[in-house]
């Protein structure tokens, strides 16, 4: 993804994802200059989103808001222990 501000081509961190009228809007942050920008993804009509397979093996539509909330909670609860990683560096 190319940053519209600095033109750096590389990884852009996805900060937020929203769906609206068949399109997916992703707010991203440039890993080089830190600028924030929005990308829009759209799919042809009739394309179905993938199903979520739960632990009980039941299938259903993926609730992106619920997924993002669980991911946010996991990231706040799990603090990495960098002292254990230093032996690899």
Residue pairs with C-beta under 8 A, 6 or more apart in sequence:
1 9
1 10
1 11
1 12
1 28
1 39
2 8
2 9
3 9
3 12
3 30
3 32
3 33
3 35
3 37
4 35
4 37
5 30
5 33
5 35
5 37
6 30
6 32
6 33
6 35
8 30
8 31
8 32
8 33
10 31
10 32
11 31
12 28
12 29
12 30
12 31
12 37
12 39
13 28
13 29
13 31
14 26
14 27
14 28
15 27
15 28
15 29
15 36
16 26
16 27
16 68
17 24
17 25
17 26
17 27
17 64
17 68
18 24
18 25
18 26
18 64
19 25
19 64
22 42
22 43
22 45
23 40
23 41
23 42
24 40
24 41
24 42
25 38
25 39
25 40
25 41
26 38
26 39
26 40
26 41
27 36
27 37
27 38
28 36
28 37
28 38
28 39
29 35
29 36
30 36
30 37
49 61
49 62
50 62
51 59
51 60
51 61
51 62
52 59
52 60
52 61
52 62
52 63
53 59
54 60
